[in-house]
Amino acid sequence: MTLKLYVVADTLSAWYFCPSGSTDPMYLPSARRGLRHGLTSSFGSICFAGLILALIKILRDAMNRAQDNAQVWTALLGQTRDEMFGELSTSD
């Protein structure tokens, strides 16, 4: 995913910053050039970004699972508490 984003960003930035009327191939937008940059000089940065994104996804999934489990336990304990103390409050 990150390599695809890099290639698209490289191509669009080359198009945006290309001088108008330029015929120099260095300035013309090309997905092939973006792919070459992504697989050579920027490959380490892309891999590091992928690692960071994977860690964030793992943490987000773990937090969602913990929140779901907490809601289940809260519902179970809340129901038990209401059953236990509900009788005391109605007898007063």
C-alpha atoms as one frame of an Amber mdcrd trajectory, in Angstrom:
protein
   0.000   0.000   0.000   2.709   2.489   0.882   4.640   1.871  -2.353   1.492
   2.526  -4.357   0.905   5.780  -2.479   4.528   6.793  -3.028   4.325   6.197
  -6.790   1.099   8.192  -7.070   2.505  11.040  -4.963   5.748  11.107  -6.966
   3.870  11.198 -10.272   1.500  13.936  -9.134   4.270  16.058  -7.669   6.257
  15.758 -10.907   3.173  16.880 -12.828   2.452  19.780 -10.456   6.000  21.146
 -10.377   6.720  20.517 -14.060   7.539  23.774 -15.869   4.851  24.532 -18.439
   5.835  23.581 -21.961   8.778  21.467 -20.775   9.852  18.561 -22.973  12.711
  17.458 -20.733  11.971  13.851 -19.628  13.321  14.632 -16.164  10.398  16.973
 -15.515   7.635  14.999 -17.189   5.442  12.955 -14.828   5.970   9.231 -15.140
   4.724   6.369 -12.990   7.751   4.351 -14.079  10.067   7.004 -12.664   8.083
   7.067  -9.418   8.287   3.273  -9.184  12.040   3.384  -9.804  12.474   5.973
  -7.034  10.277   3.936  -4.706  12.197   0.707  -5.296  15.674   2.235  -5.120
  16.490   5.426  -3.269  13.329   5.623  -1.121  12.818   1.907  -0.457  14.037
   2.043   3.158  11.786   4.959   4.011   8.801   3.193   2.486   9.546   0.006
   4.441   9.905   1.983   7.669   6.595   3.737   7.014   4.969   0.345   6.421
   6.339  -0.905   9.744   5.007   2.118  11.611   1.585   1.749   9.955   1.489
  -1.962  10.838   2.309  -1.226  14.493  -0.413   1.419  14.655  -2.925  -1.032
  13.150  -1.957  -3.727  15.676  -2.354  -1.299  18.577  -5.693  -0.029  17.235
  -7.033  -3.580  16.869  -5.837  -4.501  20.370  -7.536  -1.433  21.841 -10.781
  -2.213  19.995 -10.736  -5.793  21.294 -10.045  -4.603  24.841 -12.879  -2.088
  24.622 -15.282  -4.753  23.342 -14.271  -7.114  26.166 -14.672  -4.331  28.736
 -18.180  -3.597  27.482 -19.117  -7.276  27.816 -17.765  -7.472  31.372 -19.435
  -4.199  32.310 -22.759  -5.455  31.007 -22.411  -8.757  32.866 -21.270  -7.165
  36.127 -23.838  -4.398  35.882 -26.631  -6.904  35.473 -25.377  -8.963  38.428
 -25.042  -5.858  40.594 -28.568  -4.761  39.713 -29.866  -8.203  40.584 -28.034
  -8.172  43.911 -28.716  -4.614  45.027 -32.011  -4.162  43.246 -33.691  -6.356
  45.832 -32.225  -4.309  48.689 -33.396  -1.018  47.288 -36.943  -2.287  46.631
 -37.304  -3.704  50.150 -36.652  -0.290  51.759
